[in-house]
Amino acid sequence: MDIVPKIIRTPLLFVAVMVWLYVLVPLFAPVAYVNGNPNLGKLINDFYEHFCHQRVERSIFLFSKEAPIQFYSVGELKDLNYLPDEPRKFERAIWPEYFGHDFVGDSQVGYKVPLCIRDIALYGGYALLLTILLLIKDRLLHKILSFKNLYLLALILALPMVIDGVAQTFIESIKLDFVAATYIHSIEKRIITGVLFGFGVGLATFKLFNTSSLTKSEEKGKIEV
């Protein structure tokens, strides 16, 4: 019964819980649509469109006729007559193939999760690492936090997504057609770089929050979390 006060008293536990909620709530949008509650599904979609582009080719679709989990390219959805030849909105003019907030899917192709795959991987990786670090034994945690180049390791883990994000924005903004679309929209690349970034930021966050505890524990011969 003490779980809520404990979450409030432990900042990193509170952060982990809030990030888990941020990652998991979008999964309930497709669930709401499938179970005949489009108002709830729309409410979740509308909330998350402020934080994510929700582009169809970079998102997960759940509960389609063919499989419980699906990914589509813009071309595939156009071939199925689900997308017009041109986007209905031009909010992001640098992306001529921007189909995002307007399209939520249906029972045939599945309903789109309103948080893109990279964001799910990034925030999921971040929350997962914080959760693991909060659960492991003090002695092992002390060894991790004592690692001399922990911030450098965090930076190395975060760099692939930073480099990829800058590269793809540059490629799309000046329309470098010779770069394969399979690279730009690769789901695997987005998952890997997102998880690595989340792990990197998670390590840096945990180290930052526990610096004072580490100093005190070195005096006492053990770490306090």
Phi and psi in degrees as GROMACS dihedral restraints (atoms count N, CA, C in turn):
[ dihedral_restraints ]
;  ai    aj    ak    al  type     phi  dphi    fc
    3     4     5     6     1   -91.3    20    10
    4     5     6     7     1     8.7    20    10
    6     7     8     9     1   -66.5    20    10
    7     8     9    10     1   -41.1    20    10
    9    10    11    12     1   -65.4    20    10
   10    11    12    13     1   -49.3    20    10
   12    13    14    15     1   -58.7    20    10
   13    14    15    16     1   -36.9    20    10
   15    16    17    18     1   -63.8    20    10
   16    17    18    19     1   -42.3    20    10
   18    19    20    21     1   -61.1    20    10
   19    20    21    22     1   -42.4    20    10
   21    22    23    24     1   -67.5    20    10
   22    23    24    25     1   -37.4    20    10
   24    25    26    27     1   -75.8    20    10
   25    26    27    28     1   -21.2    20    10
   27    28    29    30     1  -109.9    20    10
   28    29    30    31     1   100.7    20    10
   30    31    32    33     1   -54.6    20    10
   31    32    33    34     1   -44.8    20    10
   33    34    35    36     1   -69.2    20    10
   34    35    36    37     1   -33.2    20    10
   36    37    38    39     1   -65.7    20    10
   37    38    39    40     1   -40.9    20    10
   39    40    41    42     1   -62.5    20    10
   40    41    42    43     1   -44.3    20    10
   42    43    44    45     1   -61.4    20    10
   43    44    45    46     1   -45.7    20    10
   45    46    47    48     1   -60.0    20    10
   46    47    48    49     1   -44.4    20    10
   48    49    50    51     1   -63.0    20    10
   49    50    51    52     1   -43.8    20    10
   51    52    53    54     1   -65.7    20    10
   52    53    54    55     1   -38.6    20    10
   54    55    56    57     1   -70.1    20    10
   55    56    57    58     1   -39.5    20    10
   57    58    59    60     1   -58.5    20    10
   58    59    60    61     1   -42.7    20    10
   60    61    62    63     1   -61.9    20    10
   61    62    63    64     1   -42.5    20    10
   63    64    65    66     1   -60.9    20    10
   64    65    66    67     1   -36.9    20    10
   66    67    68    69     1   -78.1    20    10
   67    68    69    70     1   -38.6    20    10
   69    70    71    72     1   -84.8    20    10
   70    71    72    73     1   -31.9    20    10
   72    73    74    75     1   -56.9    20    10
   73    74    75    76     1   -41.3    20    10
   75    76    77    78     1   -58.2    20    10
   76    77    78    79     1   -26.6    20    10
   78    79    80    81     1   -65.8    20    10
   79    80    81    82     1   -19.8    20    10
   81    82    83    84     1   -82.1    20    10
   82    83    84    85     1   -11.7    20    10
   84    85    86    87     1   -64.8    20    10
   85    86    87    88     1   -53.0    20    10
   87    88    89    90     1   -59.7    20    10
   88    89    90    91     1   -37.8    20    10
   90    91    92    93     1   -60.5    20    10
   91    92    93    94     1   -41.9    20    10
   93    94    95    96     1   -63.9    20    10
   94    95    96    97     1   -44.8    20    10
   96    97    98    99     1   -62.1    20    10
   97    98    99   100     1   -44.0    20    10
   99   100   101   102     1   -64.2    20    10
  100   101   102   103     1   -33.8    20    10
  102   103   104   105     1   -94.8    20    10
  103   104   105   106     1    20.2    20    10
  105   106   107   108     1    75.3    20    10
  106   107   108   109     1    28.9    20    10
  108   109   110   111     1  -125.2    20    10
  109   110   111   112     1    68.3    20    10
  111   112   113   114     1   -63.7    20    10
  112   113   114   115     1   -26.7    20    10
  114   115   116   117     1   -63.9    20    10
  115   116   117   118     1   -42.6    20    10
  117   118   119   120     1   -66.9    20    10
  118   119   120   121     1   -42.2    20    10
  120   121   122   123     1   -59.7    20    10
  121   122   123   124     1   -42.9    20    10
  123   124   125   126     1   -67.4    20    10
  124   125   126   127     1   -38.3    20    10
  126   127   128   129     1   -60.0    20    10
  127   128   129   130     1   -44.8    20    10
  129   130   131   132     1   -66.1    20    10
  130   131   132   133     1   -43.9    20    10
  132   133   134   135     1   -60.5    20    10
  133   134   135   136     1   -45.9    20    10
  135   136   137   138     1   -63.5    20    10
  136   137   138   139     1   -37.1    20    10
  138   139   140   141     1   -65.8    20    10
  139   140   141   142     1   -45.7    20    10
  141   142   143   144     1   -78.2    20    10
  142   143   144   145     1   -14.9    20    10
  144   145   146   147     1   -68.2    20    10
  145   146   147   148     1   -15.4    20    10
  147   148   149   150     1   -76.8    20    10
  148   149   150   151     1   -14.6    20    10
  150   151   152   153     1  -119.0    20    10
  151   152   153   154     1   -10.6    20    10
  153   154   155   156     1  -146.8    20    10
  154   155   156   157     1   145.5    20    10
  156   157   158   159     1   -69.2    20    10
  157   158   159   160     1   -27.3    20    10
  159   160   161   162     1    59.1    20    10
  160   161   162   163     1    30.4    20    10
  162   163   164   165     1   -62.5    20    10
  163   164   165   166     1   136.8    20    10
  165   166   167   168     1   -61.9    20    10
  166   167   168   169     1   -36.7    20    10
  168   169   170   171     1   -79.3    20    10
  169   170   171   172     1    -2.3    20    10
  171   172   173   174     1  -123.8    20    10
  172   173   174   175     1    21.8    20    10
  174   175   176   177     1  -127.3    20    10
  175   176   177   178     1   161.5    20    10
  177   178   179   180     1   -92.9    20    10
  178   179   180   181     1   139.5    20    10
  180   181   182   183     1  -113.2    20    10
  181   182   183   184     1   132.0    20    10
  183   184   185   186     1  -112.9    20    10
  184   185   186   187     1   148.0    20    10
  186   187   188   189     1    65.9    20    10
  187   188   189   190     1    41.7    20    10
  189   190   191   192     1   -78.1    20    10
  190   191   192   193     1   171.9    20    10
  192   193   194   195     1   -67.2    20    10
  193   194   195   196     1   -29.5    20    10
  195   196   197   198     1   -89.1    20    10
  196   197   198   199     1   -34.6    20    10
  198   199   200   201     1  -159.1    20    10
  199   200   201   202     1   155.5    20    10
  201   202   203   204     1   -68.1    20    10
  202   203   204   205     1   -27.6    20    10
  204   205   206   207     1  -128.6    20    10
  205   206   207   208     1   129.5    20    10
  207   208   209   210     1  -138.1    20    10
  208   209   210   211     1   150.6    20    10
  210   211   212   213     1  -125.7    20    10
  211   212   213   214     1   143.1    20    10
  213   214   215   216     1  -132.0    20    10
  214   215   216   217     1   150.8    20    10
  216   217   218   219     1   -91.6    20    10
  217   218   219   220     1   165.3    20    10
  219   220   221   222     1   -59.9    20    10
  220   221   222   223     1   -41.9    20    10
  222   223   224   225     1   -60.1    20    10
  223   224   225   226     1   -41.1    20    10
  225   226   227   228     1   -64.4    20    10
  226   227   228   229     1   -42.0    20    10
  228   229   230   231     1   -70.6    20    10
  229   230   231   232     1   -31.2    20    10
  231   232   233   234     1   -67.6    20    10
  232   233   234   235     1   -41.7    20    10
  234   235   236   237     1   -62.5    20    10
  235   236   237   238     1   -29.7    20    10
  237   238   239   240     1   -86.7    20    10
  238   239   240   241     1     4.3    20    10
  240   241   242   243     1    63.7    20    10
  241   242   243   244     1    32.1    20    10
  243   244   245   246     1   -96.4    20    10
  244   245   246   247     1   -17.4    20    10
  246   247   248   249     1  -124.5    20    10
  247   248   249   250     1   143.3    20    10
  249   250   251   252     1   -72.6    20    10
  250   251   252   253     1   170.1    20    10
  252   253   254   255     1   -63.9    20    10
  253   254   255   256     1   -32.5    20    10
  255   256   257   258     1  -125.8    20    10
  256   257   258   259     1   147.4    20    10
  258   259   260   261     1   -59.8    20    10
  259   260   261   262     1   148.9    20    10
  261   262   263   264     1   -78.3    20    10
  262   263   264   265     1   -21.5    20    10
  264   265   266   267     1  -126.9    20    10
  265   266   267   268     1   149.0    20    10
  267   268   269   270     1  -123.4    20    10
  268   269   270   271     1    45.6    20    10
  270   271   272   273     1   -65.2    20    10
  271   272   273   274     1   -30.2    20    10
  273   274   275   276     1  -121.8    20    10
  274   275   276   277     1    82.1    20    10
  276   277   278   279     1   -63.0    20    10
  277   278   279   280     1   -21.7    20    10
  279   280   281   282     1   -72.4    20    10
  280   281   282   283     1   -13.2    20    10
  282   283   284   285     1  -112.0    20    10
  283   284   285   286     1    97.7    20    10
  285   286   287   288     1   -65.6    20    10
  286   287   288   289     1   -21.7    20    10
  288   289   290   291     1  -106.2    20    10
  289   290   291   292     1    39.3    20    10
  291   292   293   294     1   -82.7    20    10
  292   293   294   295     1   105.1    20    10
  294   295   296   297     1  -122.6    20    10
  295   296   297   298     1   107.2    20    10
  297   298   299   300     1  -135.3    20    10
  298   299   300   301     1   -88.8    20    10
  300   301   302   303     1   -63.3    20    10
  301   302   303   304     1   -27.1    20    10
  303   304   305   306     1   -73.0    20    10
  304   305   306   307     1   -21.5    20    10
  306   307   308   309     1  -113.9    20    10
  307   308   309   310     1   119.9    20    10
  309   310   311   312     1  -111.2    20    10
  310   311   312   313     1   -12.1    20    10
  312   313   314   315     1    96.0    20    10
  313   314   315   316     1  -171.4    20    10
  315   316   317   318     1  -157.2    20    10
  316   317   318   319     1  -172.2    20    10
  318   319   320   321     1   -68.7    20    10
  319   320   321   322     1   -18.5    20    10
  321   322   323   324     1   -80.2    20    10
  322   323   324   325     1   -54.6    20    10
  324   325   326   327     1   -93.3    20    10
  325   326   327   328     1    -8.5    20    10
  327   328   329   330     1    99.1    20    10
  328   329   330   331     1   166.7    20    10
  330   331   332   333     1  -104.6    20    10
  331   332   333   334     1   135.3    20    10
  333   334   335   336     1   -75.4    20    10
  334   335   336   337     1   134.3    20    10
  336   337   338   339     1   -73.9    20    10
  337   338   339   340     1   124.7    20    10
  339   340   341   342     1   -79.4    20    10
  340   341   342   343     1    30.0    20    10
  342   343   344   345     1  -139.6    20    10
  343   344   345   346     1   122.5    20    10
  345   346   347   348     1   -64.0    20    10
  346   347   348   349     1   162.8    20    10
  348   349   350   351     1   -63.1    20    10
  349   350   351   352     1   -35.5    20    10
  351   352   353   354     1   -68.5    20    10
  352   353   354   355     1   -40.3    20    10
  354   355   356   357     1   -64.8    20    10
  355   356   357   358     1   -39.3    20    10
  357   358   359   360     1   -62.2    20    10
  358   359   360   361     1   -44.7    20    10
  360   361   362   363     1   -65.7    20    10
  361   362   363   364     1   -42.2    20    10
  363   364   365   366     1   -65.0    20    10
  364   365   366   367     1   -57.9    20    10
  366   367   368   369     1   -69.8    20    10
  367   368   369   370     1   -34.3    20    10
  369   370   371   372     1   -64.6    20    10
  370   371   372   373     1   -43.2    20    10
  372   373   374   375     1   -62.7    20    10
  373   374   375   376     1   -41.7    20    10
  375   376   377   378     1   -61.7    20    10
  376   377   378   379     1   -50.3    20    10
  378   379   380   381     1   -65.3    20    10
  379   380   381   382     1   -39.0    20    10
  381   382   383   384     1   -63.3    20    10
  382   383   384   385     1   -45.6    20    10
  384   385   386   387     1   -65.2    20    10
  385   386   387   388     1   -43.4    20    10
  387   388   389   390     1   -59.2    20    10
  388   389   390   391     1   -41.9    20    10
  390   391   392   393     1   -63.0    20    10
  391   392   393   394     1   -45.0    20    10
  393   394   395   396     1   -61.8    20    10
  394   395   396   397     1   -46.7    20    10
  396   397   398   399     1   -64.3    20    10
  397   398   399   400     1   -31.6    20    10
  399   400   401   402     1   -74.2    20    10
  400   401   402   403     1   -20.3    20    10
  402   403   404   405     1   -99.1    20    10
  403   404   405   406     1   -22.9    20    10
  405   406   407   408     1   -73.2    20    10
  406   407   408   409     1   163.1    20    10
  408   409   410   411     1   -65.7    20    10
  409   410   411   412     1   151.1    20    10
  411   412   413   414     1   -58.4    20    10
  412   413   414   415     1   -40.9    20    10
  414   415   416   417     1   -63.2    20    10
  415   416   417   418     1   -45.7    20    10
  417   418   419   420     1   -66.5    20    10
  418   419   420   421     1   -40.0    20    10
  420   421   422   423     1   -61.4    20    10
  421   422   423   424     1   -39.0    20    10
  423   424   425   426     1   -61.5    20    10
  424   425   426   427     1   -41.0    20    10
  426   427   428   429     1   -64.6    20    10
  427   428   429   430     1   -40.8    20    10
  429   430   431   432     1   -65.0    20    10
  430   431   432   433     1   -48.1    20    10
  432   433   434   435     1   -69.6    20    10
  433   434   435   436     1   -23.0    20    10
  435   436   437   438     1   -83.0    20    10
  436   437   438   439     1    -8.6    20    10
  438   439   440   441     1   -60.1    20    10
  439   440   441   442     1   123.2    20    10
  441   442   443   444     1   -58.8    20    10
  442   443   444   445     1   -42.1    20    10
  444   445   446   447     1  -104.7    20    10
  445   446   447   448     1    38.2    20    10
  447   448   449   450     1   -63.6    20    10
  448   449   450   451     1   -41.4    20    10
  450   451   452   453     1   -66.7    20    10
  451   452   453   454     1   -35.6    20    10
  453   454   455   456     1   -65.7    20    10
  454   455   456   457     1   -42.0    20    10
  456   457   458   459     1   -60.8    20    10
  457   458   459   460     1   -42.3    20    10
  459   460   461   462     1   -60.6    20    10
  460   461   462   463     1   -41.4    20    10
  462   463   464   465     1   -64.9    20    10
  463   464   465   466     1   -42.0    20    10
  465   466   467   468     1   -62.1    20    10
  466   467   468   469     1   -40.8    20    10
  468   469   470   471     1   -66.6    20    10
  469   470   471   472     1   -34.1    20    10
  471   472   473   474     1   -80.8    20    10
  472   473   474   475     1   -26.3    20    10
  474   475   476   477     1   -59.0    20    10
  475   476   477   478     1   -42.5    20    10
  477   478   479   480     1   -54.2    20    10
  478   479   480   481     1   -41.4    20    10
  480   481   482   483     1   -70.6    20    10
  481   482   483   484     1   -38.4    20    10
  483   484   485   486     1   -61.5    20    10
  484   485   486   487     1   -47.8    20    10
  486   487   488   489     1   -62.7    20    10
  487   488   489   490     1   -45.3    20    10
  489   490   491   492     1   -65.0    20    10
  490   491   492   493     1   -41.0    20    10
  492   493   494   495     1   -63.0    20    10
  493   494   495   496     1   -43.7    20    10
  495   496   497   498     1   -65.1    20    10
  496   497   498   499     1   -43.1    20    10
  498   499   500   501     1   -63.4    20    10
  499   500   501   502     1   -46.3    20    10
  501   502   503   504     1   -70.8    20    10
  502   503   504   505     1   -34.2    20    10
  504   505   506   507     1   -63.4    20    10
  505   506   507   508     1   -42.5    20    10
  507   508   509   510     1   -64.1    20    10
  508   509   510   511     1   -45.1    20    10
  510   511   512   513     1   -61.4    20    10
  511   512   513   514     1   -44.4    20    10
  513   514   515   516     1   -76.5    20    10
  514   515   516   517     1   -34.6    20    10
  516   517   518   519     1   -67.6    20    10
  517   518   519   520     1   -35.4    20    10
  519   520   521   522     1  -104.0    20    10
  520   521   522   523     1     7.9    20    10
  522   523   524   525     1    56.8    20    10
  523   524   525   526     1    60.7    20    10
  525   526   527   528     1   -80.7    20    10
  526   527   528   529     1    89.9    20    10
  528   529   530   531     1   -66.8    20    10
  529   530   531   532     1   -19.7    20    10
  531   532   533   534     1   -76.9    20    10
  532   533   534   535     1   -13.1    20    10
  534   535   536   537     1   -80.4    20    10
  535   536   537   538     1   126.5    20    10
  537   538   539   540     1   -61.9    20    10
  538   539   540   541     1   136.1    20    10
  540   541   542   543     1   -63.9    20    10
  541   542   543   544     1   -26.5    20    10
  543   544   545   546     1   -63.5    20    10
  544   545   546   547     1   -29.3    20    10
  546   547   548   549     1   -75.1    20    10
  547   548   549   550     1   -47.7    20    10
  549   550   551   552     1   -61.1    20    10
  550   551   552   553     1   -42.3    20    10
  552   553   554   555     1  -105.6    20    10
  553   554   555   556     1    14.5    20    10
  555   556   557   558     1   -56.7    20    10
  556   557   558   559     1   120.9    20    10
  558   559   560   561     1   -68.4    20    10
  559   560   561   562     1   -42.5    20    10
  561   562   563   564     1   -60.7    20    10
  562   563   564   565     1   -43.3    20    10
  564   565   566   567     1   -61.5    20    10
  565   566   567   568     1   -40.0    20    10
  567   568   569   570     1   -68.7    20    10
  568   569   570   571     1   -39.0    20    10
  570   571   572   573     1   -66.1    20    10
  571   572   573   574     1   -48.1    20    10
  573   574   575   576     1   -63.7    20    10
  574   575   576   577     1   -50.4    20    10
  576   577   578   579     1   -67.4    20    10
  577   578   579   580     1   -34.6    20    10
  579   580   581   582     1   -65.6    20    10
  580   581   582   583     1   -45.9    20    10
  582   583   584   585     1   -63.5    20    10
  583   584   585   586     1   -44.4    20    10
  585   586   587   588     1   -60.2    20    10
  586   587   588   589     1   -42.8    20    10
  588   589   590   591     1   -62.7    20    10
  589   590   591   592     1   -44.3    20    10
  591   592   593   594     1   -61.2    20    10
  592   593   594   595     1   -41.1    20    10
  594   595   596   597     1   -63.5    20    10
  595   596   597   598     1   -43.1    20    10
  597   598   599   600     1   -61.6    20    10
  598   599   600   601     1   -48.3    20    10
  600   601   602   603     1   -66.5    20    10
  601   602   603   604     1   -35.6    20    10
  603   604   605   606     1   -63.4    20    10
  604   605   606   607     1   -43.5    20    10
  606   607   608   609     1   -60.8    20    10
  607   608   609   610     1   -47.2    20    10
  609   610   611   612     1   -63.0    20    10
  610   611   612   613     1   -41.4    20    10
  612   613   614   615     1   -63.0    20    10
  613   614   615   616     1   -45.9    20    10
  615   616   617   618     1   -65.1    20    10
  616   617   618   619     1   -41.6    20    10
  618   619   620   621     1   -62.6    20    10
  619   620   621   622     1   -43.7    20    10
  621   622   623   624     1   -62.0    20    10
  622   623   624   625     1   -43.8    20    10
  624   625   626   627     1   -72.1    20    10
  625   626   627   628     1   -22.4    20    10
  627   628   629   630     1  -109.7    20    10
  628   629   630   631     1     9.9    20    10
  630   631   632   633     1   -59.7    20    10
  631   632   633   634     1   -47.1    20    10
  633   634   635   636     1   -66.7    20    10
  634   635   636   637     1   -38.3    20    10
  636   637   638   639     1   -64.3    20    10
  637   638   639   640     1   -38.7    20    10
  639   640   641   642     1   -63.9    20    10
  640   641   642   643     1   -41.8    20    10
  642   643   644   645     1   -62.5    20    10
  643   644   645   646     1   -44.0    20    10
  645   646   647   648     1   -66.2    20    10
  646   647   648   649     1   -38.9    20    10
  648   649   650   651     1   -68.5    20    10
  649   650   651   652     1   -30.6    20    10
  651   652   653   654     1   -66.4    20    10
  652   653   654   655     1   -29.4    20    10
  654   655   656   657     1   -74.7    20    10
  655   656   657   658     1   -34.2    20    10
  657   658   659   660     1   -91.8    20    10
  658   659   660   661     1   -13.8    20    10
  660   661   662   663     1    89.9    20    10
  661   662   663   664     1    10.0    20    10
  663   664   665   666     1  -155.9    20    10
  664   665   666   667     1   163.5    20    10
  666   667   668   669     1   -95.3    20    10
  667   668   669   670     1   145.7    20    10
  669   670   671   672     1  -116.3    20    10
  670   671   672   673     1   124.6    20    10
